Amino acid sequence: MVSSFLPSSSSIRKKSKKTRIYLDSLPEDLLVEISSCTGASSLSAVRNLRIVSKSFRRICDERYVFYRLSLKEIDYPPWHQNSEIFFERCRKSGNPEALYQKGFINYFRDDLKHEGLEYLAEAAEKGNREAKYVYGLILICLGDKTKQKGFKILSSVIKPLMPTTMEEMVELRYKIKKIRDSVLWPDNPVMERLKTVYVREKCQCDCKTRMLLVRNHGWYRYGDDTDMNISSACEFCLLHHEVELFLR
């Protein structure tokens, strides 16, 4: 019979208990690193890790693990109180994704521009690419002393993507559009004010980049109809193009 080739339930329990003992005997800093690396890749994996042992359950609740948690599997903004509490805990732990989302909501939906910019700036400093993109765009729109800083921040996002293809750029736009569409209604007053104050300076390039961007003006992709390499395009025009796409 097939069952004769399967281990008994008692042997499985013994093996599981032995595995748990081995895990609990690992150094705590190693358990923290395992938990944080797991959390950075998948939130559902952390949920599974919590049931492995008491040590993992305790460590998965530590601030450092919440700081590194990936929030990609959760819709934002949260619609349930438990989800809202969870996001707030991530934010207080300095989680870059939570800071970015909080900043976006504060700035555009709640019209708390000062607080929103602070959260976006903090998330950008921690390396969150979406936060850099949005923070840079806002600074460019506001003009005056912040404009050059905005160009520098947005360039740090776009320039690394220019040498090869724009697939990553398209993916980044999609992520930003997703949160924008989920929290902003048409004719959002904050967005309308940014459109009003935004000024595009004339560029001294040969206009080839501008012509390319006119032909490929969609939010999601540049398109296949191109006679030039993106890596040779005018960076100034590309940066302004991103601003105009976002404000559209």
Backbone torsions as a table, in degrees:
resi	resn	phi	psi	omega
1	MET	NA	152.6	-178.6
2	VAL	-63.0	-37.2	-176.7
3	SER	-61.3	-25.5	-179.0
4	SER	-69.5	-19.5	-179.8
5	PHE	-94.2	-5.3	-179.1
6	LEU	-95.2	145.5	177.9
7	PRO	-67.5	147.5	179.5
8	SER	-70.3	159.2	-179.5
9	SER	-62.6	-32.9	-180.0
10	SER	-67.4	-38.7	179.6
11	SER	-69.0	-34.0	177.4
12	ILE	-65.2	-42.8	179.4
13	ARG	-63.4	-40.2	179.5
14	LYS	-64.1	-42.7	-179.6
15	LYS	-64.7	-42.3	179.1
16	SER	-62.7	-41.4	179.8
17	LYS	-65.5	-39.6	180.0
18	LYS	-65.5	-42.2	178.5
19	THR	-60.9	-41.4	-179.4
20	ARG	-64.5	-39.5	178.7
21	ILE	-63.5	-43.9	178.7
22	TYR	-60.7	-43.1	179.9
23	LEU	-64.8	-42.9	-179.3
24	ASP	-66.7	-19.9	-179.5
25	SER	-86.4	-6.1	179.1
26	LEU	-70.0	151.2	176.9
27	PRO	-58.3	144.7	-175.1
28	GLU	-63.4	-37.6	-179.7
29	ASP	-64.4	-30.3	176.7
30	LEU	-71.9	-39.3	176.7
31	LEU	-63.1	-39.0	177.9
32	VAL	-64.1	-42.8	-179.5
33	GLU	-65.8	-40.8	177.5
34	ILE	-61.8	-45.3	-178.3
35	SER	-65.1	-43.9	-177.4
36	SER	-69.8	-38.8	177.5
37	CYS	-65.8	-39.1	177.0
38	THR	-63.9	-43.6	-179.8
39	GLY	-65.8	-32.2	180.0
40	ALA	-69.0	-22.3	-178.7
41	SER	-98.1	-34.1	-175.8
42	SER	-161.6	128.2	177.4
43	LEU	-69.9	-38.2	179.6
44	SER	-64.9	-32.3	177.8
45	ALA	-66.3	-33.6	177.3
46	VAL	-67.2	-39.5	177.6
47	ARG	-59.1	-41.4	178.1
48	ASN	-68.3	-36.5	-179.0
49	LEU	-66.3	-32.3	-178.6
50	ARG	-62.0	-27.2	-177.4
51	ILE	-91.4	-0.4	-178.9
52	VAL	-70.7	-45.4	-178.3
53	SER	-159.2	165.0	178.1
54	LYS	-63.9	-36.3	-179.7
55	SER	-62.3	-45.9	178.7
56	PHE	-65.9	-37.2	179.3
57	ARG	-62.5	-39.6	179.5
58	ARG	-71.1	-44.7	-175.8
59	ILE	-69.9	-32.7	179.4
60	CYS	-65.7	-13.0	177.7
61	ASP	-95.9	3.2	-178.0
62	GLU	-77.6	155.8	-175.6
63	ARG	-58.7	-42.0	-176.6
64	TYR	-63.2	-36.9	178.7
65	VAL	-67.6	-42.6	177.4
66	PHE	-64.8	-32.1	178.2
67	TYR	-62.5	-36.6	-174.9
68	ARG	-97.5	-2.7	-176.7
69	LEU	-57.8	137.4	171.3
70	SER	-85.1	130.1	-177.6
71	LEU	-106.3	15.7	-175.3
72	LYS	-64.9	-24.9	-176.6
73	GLU	-84.6	-2.8	-176.3
74	ILE	-115.1	134.3	176.9
75	ASP	-72.9	144.0	177.2
76	TYR	-130.4	139.2	5.2
77	PRO	-76.6	155.3	-179.8
78	PRO	-70.4	139.6	-178.9
79	TRP	-104.2	-7.5	-180.0
80	HIS	-118.8	152.0	-176.3
81	GLN	-61.6	-41.4	-179.8
82	ASN	-61.6	-41.1	178.5
83	SER	-65.8	-39.1	179.5
84	GLU	-64.8	-41.4	177.5
85	ILE	-63.8	-40.7	179.3
86	PHE	-62.6	-47.4	179.6
87	PHE	-62.1	-39.3	-179.9
88	GLU	-65.9	-36.8	177.6
89	ARG	-66.5	-39.7	176.7
90	CYS	-62.4	-43.8	-179.4
91	ARG	-62.5	-44.9	179.7
92	LYS	-65.7	-22.0	176.8
93	SER	-85.2	-1.3	178.5
94	GLY	84.2	17.6	180.0
95	ASN	-61.1	121.7	-175.8
96	PRO	-59.9	-39.8	179.7
97	GLU	-64.9	-42.7	179.8
98	ALA	-65.8	-38.4	177.9
99	LEU	-64.8	-42.5	178.9
100	TYR	-61.5	-47.6	-177.6
101	GLN	-65.7	-40.0	177.4
102	LYS	-63.2	-43.2	179.6
103	GLY	-63.6	-41.6	179.4
104	PHE	-62.3	-46.7	179.8
105	ILE	-62.1	-47.3	-178.9
106	ASN	-60.0	-45.0	-173.8
107	TYR	-72.0	-50.4	-171.0
108	PHE	-91.1	-40.6	-176.0
109	ARG	-89.0	-46.3	-174.5
110	ASP	-89.0	-6.5	-179.6
111	ASP	58.3	33.3	173.9
112	LEU	-101.8	75.5	-167.8
113	LYS	-66.7	-40.5	-178.7
114	HIS	-63.4	-50.3	179.3
115	GLU	-63.4	-41.6	-179.6
116	GLY	-60.5	-45.2	179.0
117	LEU	-63.7	-36.7	178.9
118	GLU	-63.6	-44.2	178.6
119	TYR	-65.9	-42.7	179.0
120	LEU	-63.1	-41.1	179.1
121	ALA	-63.7	-42.8	179.6
122	GLU	-64.3	-43.3	178.8
123	ALA	-64.6	-38.8	178.8
124	ALA	-64.5	-41.9	178.4
125	GLU	-62.7	-30.6	179.0
126	LYS	-82.6	0.3	173.7
127	GLY	97.0	7.0	179.1
128	ASN	-70.5	120.5	-172.3
129	ARG	-69.1	-40.0	178.1
130	GLU	-62.5	-39.2	179.3
131	ALA	-65.5	-41.7	177.4
132	LYS	-59.4	-44.9	-178.6
133	TYR	-60.2	-53.2	-176.6
134	VAL	-68.3	-42.9	-179.8
135	TYR	-62.2	-44.4	178.2
136	GLY	-61.9	-42.9	178.7
137	LEU	-60.0	-45.0	-178.7
138	ILE	-62.1	-45.0	-179.1
139	LEU	-63.0	-37.9	177.5
140	ILE	-63.4	-44.2	-179.7
141	CYS	-63.3	-39.0	-176.6
142	LEU	-69.0	-25.0	174.3
143	GLY	71.5	-158.5	-178.5
144	ASP	53.8	-131.4	-174.6
145	LYS	-71.7	-22.5	-175.6
146	THR	-82.9	-15.3	-171.0
147	LYS	-62.6	-48.6	-178.7
148	GLN	-65.0	-36.1	176.0
149	LYS	-63.4	-40.4	178.0
150	GLY	-62.6	-43.0	177.3
151	PHE	-59.6	-42.6	-178.6
152	LYS	-63.6	-43.4	-179.1
153	ILE	-67.7	-47.2	-179.5
154	LEU	-65.1	-36.6	177.6
155	SER	-62.4	-35.7	-180.0
156	SER	-65.9	-20.2	176.8
157	VAL	-88.2	-46.3	-171.6
158	ILE	-81.6	-38.4	-174.1
159	LYS	-58.2	-43.4	178.9
160	PRO	-63.9	-19.7	-178.0
161	LEU	-90.9	-10.0	-173.9
162	MET	-75.3	-34.4	-172.2
163	PRO	-63.0	-26.7	-174.3
164	THR	-114.4	-93.3	-179.9
165	THR	-123.2	175.0	-179.8
166	MET	-105.0	15.2	-177.1
167	GLU	-60.5	-43.1	179.4
168	GLU	-66.5	-34.3	177.7
169	MET	-64.6	-41.5	178.4
170	VAL	-63.6	-42.0	179.0
171	GLU	-63.4	-40.7	178.7
172	LEU	-63.4	-44.3	177.7
173	ARG	-59.4	-41.1	-178.5
174	TYR	-61.7	-43.3	179.8
175	LYS	-61.3	-41.9	-178.9
176	ILE	-70.2	-40.3	178.7
177	LYS	-63.8	-33.3	-179.1
178	LYS	-62.7	-48.5	179.9
179	ILE	-71.9	-35.4	178.9
180	ARG	-62.0	-45.9	-178.8
181	ASP	-69.2	-24.8	-177.4
182	SER	-81.2	-21.2	-174.9
183	VAL	-121.1	-14.9	-176.5
184	LEU	-109.5	139.6	175.7
185	TRP	-98.7	163.6	178.9
186	PRO	-56.0	145.2	179.6
187	ASP	59.3	38.3	176.0
188	ASN	-55.8	127.8	-174.3
189	PRO	-61.2	-35.9	179.4
190	VAL	-67.3	-44.3	178.0
191	MET	-63.0	-40.1	179.5
192	GLU	-64.6	-36.2	177.9
193	ARG	-67.4	-38.5	177.5
194	LEU	-63.5	-39.6	177.7
195	LYS	-61.5	-35.7	-177.5
196	THR	-70.8	-40.7	-175.0
197	VAL	-87.5	-15.4	-178.2
198	TYR	-70.0	130.5	178.3
199	VAL	-129.3	127.2	177.3
200	ARG	-99.5	122.7	177.8
201	GLU	-79.4	158.0	176.7
202	LYS	-73.4	141.3	-179.9
203	CYS	-102.3	149.3	-178.6
204	GLN	-96.6	15.1	-178.8
205	CYS	-76.7	179.1	-175.0
206	ASP	-82.4	7.9	176.3
207	CYS	75.2	-1.1	178.9
208	LYS	-64.3	-40.9	179.4
209	THR	-64.2	-42.8	179.6
210	ARG	-60.9	-40.5	179.3
211	MET	-65.5	-40.1	177.7
212	LEU	-61.5	-44.0	-176.9
213	LEU	-70.1	-31.5	176.2
214	VAL	-65.7	-40.2	-179.8
215	ARG	-72.3	-30.8	-175.5
216	ASN	-121.4	71.5	-169.8
217	HIS	-99.8	4.4	-177.5
218	GLY	-69.6	156.9	-179.8
219	TRP	-69.1	-33.6	-170.6
220	TYR	-89.4	-28.5	-175.8
221	ARG	-155.3	161.0	175.3
222	TYR	-83.9	-24.3	178.3
223	GLY	96.2	170.4	-176.7
224	ASP	-93.8	-18.1	-176.4
225	ASP	-81.4	78.1	-178.6
226	THR	-139.0	137.2	-179.4
227	ASP	-110.1	20.9	-179.6
228	MET	-144.8	157.0	177.8
229	ASN	-86.3	132.3	-179.7
230	ILE	-57.2	-31.6	-177.4
231	SER	-64.9	-21.8	179.8
232	SER	-99.3	4.7	-178.2
233	ALA	-73.2	161.2	177.7
234	CYS	-73.7	118.0	-176.7
235	GLU	-64.3	-37.4	179.8
236	PHE	-59.3	-44.3	179.5
237	CYS	-66.7	-39.1	179.9
238	LEU	-63.9	-41.2	-179.7
239	LEU	-64.8	-45.0	178.3
240	HIS	-65.3	-33.0	178.2
241	HIS	-62.0	-41.2	178.8
242	GLU	-63.8	-40.1	178.4
243	VAL	-61.7	-45.9	-177.3
244	GLU	-66.8	-35.5	176.3
245	LEU	-64.0	-42.9	-178.2
246	PHE	-65.7	-38.9	-177.0
247	LEU	-79.1	-14.7	-174.7
248	ARG	-63.8	NA	NA
